[in-house]
Amino acid sequence: MRPAFAVGLVFAGCCSNVIFLELLARKHPGCGNIVTFAQFLFIAVEGFLFEADLGRKPPAIPIRYYAVMVTMFFTVSVVNNYALNLNIAMPLHMIFRSGSLIANMILGIIILKKRYSIFKYTSIALVSAGIFICTFMSAKQVTSQSSVGENDGFQAFAWWLLGIGALTFALLMSARMGIFQETLYKQFGKHSKEALFYNHALPLPGFIFLASDIYDHAVLFNKSELYQVPVVGVTVPIMWFYLLMNVITQEQEAERHSQGVPLQRAKGQWCNGSLSLRDQGGMHWWNEGARWLNTSLWHGQFVIFLPGLF
């Protein structure tokens, strides 16, 4: 039952992360910086206590390599969350980010000279079609939901295009970071928990430049309605509760369970589909079907992995 329990934790934790991020962004679409800061701080503190042993354990990979990786990781995280400020709806945000396989394949072919099987090329074509459909439907929503004035509609669409550009940049940067991390692991061995700690601890000083925005949203969170936390009985502003739950269920933590990685991608697609169906309309089912099939084709082990769990 241990594998089944692990699968349950992946589904529960990661789906909860998506739900609480949705709740945060719907109330305050510009809260990306405070969410990013809270996630980085949480993982940095946890890693300092349990992975770095209060700073007594030296890193297996030299810090100078982490500095390069951290620059890319910090940029990707900030740009991804800031895209929510640019007329990007949460469903599109999550669906667009699921296109990481596309970016990984493109850069893998260009930089690493990799070649893939026909099944993986097919999966990429399917997920590309799904993302295109969702993006197209989102563009129609942006123009239809904007003000009647022509200038307002054009301005909303221009901001949306900028958001799509930001997500595309973050997608490619994330793929490049993955290739860089892969080369480091080949040279120094795989130290995923150590990398998780340094990738979140080293960028913390960079949040100084975002301090004003983080403080403004902290004030807004303080003004939100009060909520009594079940079991504990403590009353807190509900936005802080959403943020806390998002931080402790965040996806990065679930990725540390190596046997759940293929499952996690399918989980994200299922949760994203459930949350976004009400916003994207019936056409969105074509997108979800394409992305589910993409997961099964790309992660061949996934379709074999599930039946042996129970």
Backbone hydrogen bonds, N-H to C=O, Kabsch-Sander energy under -0.5 kcal/mol:
donor,donor_aa,acceptor,acceptor_aa,energy
5,F,1,M,-2.5
6,A,2,R,-2.3
7,V,3,P,-2.5
8,G,4,A,-2.2
9,L,5,F,-2.1
10,V,6,A,-2.2
11,F,7,V,-2.5
12,A,8,G,-2.8
13,G,9,L,-2.9
14,C,10,V,-2.2
15,C,11,F,-2.1
16,S,12,A,-1.8
17,N,13,G,-1.7
18,V,14,C,-1.8
19,I,15,C,-2.2
20,F,16,S,-2.6
21,L,17,N,-2.0
22,E,18,V,-2.1
23,L,19,I,-2.1
24,L,20,F,-2.1
25,A,21,L,-2.6
26,R,22,E,-2.2
27,K,23,L,-1.3
28,H,24,L,-2.7
31,C,28,H,-1.8
33,N,30,G,-0.5
35,V,31,C,-1.9
36,T,32,G,-2.5
37,F,33,N,-2.5
38,A,34,I,-2.2
39,Q,35,V,-2.3
40,F,36,T,-2.6
41,L,37,F,-2.7
42,F,38,A,-2.3
43,I,39,Q,-2.2
44,A,40,F,-2.3
45,V,41,L,-2.5
46,E,42,F,-2.4
47,G,43,I,-2.7
48,F,44,A,-2.3
49,L,45,V,-1.8
50,F,46,E,-2.5
51,E,47,G,-1.6
52,A,47,G,-3.2
54,L,48,F,-3.1
56,R,52,A,-0.5
56,R,53,D,-1.5
57,K,52,A,-2.4
65,Y,62,P,-1.2
66,Y,62,P,-1.2
67,A,63,I,-2.3
68,V,64,R,-1.1
69,M,65,Y,-2.0
70,V,66,Y,-3.3
71,T,67,A,-1.8
72,M,68,V,-1.7
73,F,69,M,-2.8
74,F,70,V,-3.2
75,T,71,T,-1.8
76,V,72,M,-2.5
77,S,73,F,-2.4
78,V,74,F,-2.5
79,V,75,T,-2.5
80,N,76,V,-2.5
81,N,77,S,-2.1
82,Y,78,V,-2.6
83,A,79,V,-1.5
84,L,81,N,-1.1
85,N,82,Y,-2.2
86,L,83,A,-1.7
88,I,83,A,-0.8
89,A,87,N,-0.6
93,H,89,A,-2.6
94,M,90,M,-2.3
95,I,91,P,-2.4
96,F,92,L,-3.0
97,R,93,H,-1.6
98,S,94,M,-1.0
98,S,95,I,-0.5
99,G,96,F,-1.7
100,S,97,R,-1.0
101,L,98,S,-0.7
102,I,99,G,-0.8
103,A,99,G,-1.5
104,N,100,S,-2.9
105,M,101,L,-2.3
106,I,102,I,-2.5
107,L,103,A,-2.6
108,G,104,N,-2.2
109,I,105,M,-2.3
110,I,106,I,-2.2
111,I,107,L,-3.3
112,L,107,L,-0.8
112,L,108,G,-0.6
114,K,108,G,-2.0
121,Y,117,S,-1.9
122,T,118,I,-2.2
123,S,119,F,-2.1
124,I,120,K,-2.1
125,A,121,Y,-2.0
126,L,122,T,-2.1
127,V,123,S,-2.5
128,S,124,I,-2.2
129,A,125,A,-1.9
130,G,126,L,-2.2
131,I,127,V,-2.4
132,F,128,S,-2.3
133,I,129,A,-2.3
134,C,130,G,-2.2
135,T,131,I,-2.7
136,F,132,F,-2.6
137,M,133,I,-2.4
138,S,134,C,-2.2
139,A,135,T,-2.1
140,K,136,F,-1.6
141,Q,137,M,-1.7
142,V,138,S,-2.3
143,T,139,A,-1.7
144,S,140,K,-2.0
145,Q,141,Q,-2.5
146,S,142,V,-0.8
153,G,149,G,-2.0
154,F,150,E,-2.2
155,Q,151,N,-2.5
156,A,152,D,-2.5
157,F,153,G,-2.0
158,A,154,F,-2.4
159,W,155,Q,-2.2
160,W,156,A,-1.9
161,L,157,F,-2.4
162,L,158,A,-2.0
163,G,159,W,-2.1
164,I,160,W,-2.3
165,G,161,L,-2.3
166,A,162,L,-2.2
167,L,163,G,-2.4
168,T,164,I,-2.3
169,F,165,G,-2.5
170,A,166,A,-2.5
171,L,167,L,-2.2
172,L,168,T,-2.2
173,M,169,F,-2.6
174,S,170,A,-2.4
175,A,171,L,-1.8
176,R,172,L,-2.2
177,M,173,M,-2.2
178,G,174,S,-2.0
179,I,175,A,-1.8
180,F,176,R,-2.2
181,Q,177,M,-2.6
182,E,178,G,-2.2
183,T,179,I,-2.0
184,L,180,F,-1.8
185,Y,181,Q,-2.3
186,K,182,E,-1.7
187,Q,183,T,-1.5
188,F,184,L,-3.2
189,G,185,Y,-1.8
191,H,189,G,-0.6
195,A,191,H,-2.5
196,L,192,S,-2.4
197,F,193,K,-1.9
198,Y,194,E,-2.5
199,N,195,A,-2.5
200,H,196,L,-0.8
200,H,197,F,-0.8
201,A,197,F,-2.5
202,L,198,Y,-1.8
204,L,201,A,-1.2
206,G,203,P,-1.7
207,F,204,L,-1.7
208,I,205,P,-1.8
209,F,206,G,-1.2
210,L,207,F,-1.0
211,A,208,I,-1.3
214,I,210,L,-2.4
215,Y,211,A,-2.7
216,D,212,S,-2.4
217,H,213,D,-2.0
218,A,214,I,-1.9
219,V,215,Y,-2.1
220,L,216,D,-1.8
221,F,217,H,-2.6
222,N,218,A,-2.0
223,K,219,V,-1.1
224,S,221,F,-1.3
227,Y,236,V,-2.8
229,V,227,Y,-0.7
229,V,234,V,-3.3
232,V,230,P,-3.0
233,G,229,V,-2.7
236,V,227,Y,-2.7
236,V,234,V,-0.5
238,I,225,E,-3.3
240,W,237,P,-0.8
241,F,237,P,-1.5
242,Y,238,I,-2.3
243,L,239,M,-2.3
244,L,240,W,-2.6
245,M,241,F,-2.4
246,N,242,Y,-2.2
247,V,243,L,-2.4
248,I,244,L,-2.3
249,T,245,M,-1.0
250,Q,247,V,-1.0
253,E,250,Q,-0.9
254,A,250,Q,-1.1
255,E,251,E,-1.8
256,R,253,E,-1.2
257,H,254,A,-1.8
258,S,256,R,-1.1
260,G,257,H,-2.0
261,V,258,S,-1.3
264,Q,260,G,-2.7
265,R,261,V,-1.5
266,A,262,P,-1.4
267,K,263,L,-2.6
268,G,264,Q,-2.7
269,Q,265,R,-1.9
270,W,266,A,-2.4
271,C,267,K,-2.8
272,N,268,G,-2.7
273,G,269,Q,-2.4
274,S,270,W,-2.3
275,L,271,C,-2.4
276,S,272,N,-2.4
277,L,273,G,-1.5
279,D,276,S,-1.0
280,Q,276,S,-2.4
281,G,277,L,-1.6
284,H,281,G,-1.7
285,W,282,G,-2.0
286,W,283,M,-1.2
287,N,283,M,-0.9
288,E,284,H,-2.4
289,G,285,W,-2.7
290,A,286,W,-2.2
291,R,287,N,-2.3
292,W,288,E,-2.5
293,L,289,G,-2.3
294,N,290,A,-2.0
295,T,291,R,-1.9
296,S,292,W,-1.9
297,L,293,L,-2.3
298,W,294,N,-2.9
299,H,295,T,-2.5
300,G,298,W,-1.2
302,F,299,H,-2.1
303,V,299,H,-0.6
304,I,300,G,-0.6
305,F,301,Q,-2.1
306,L,302,F,-1.5
308,G,304,I,-0.7
309,L,306,L,-2.0
310,F,307,P,-0.5
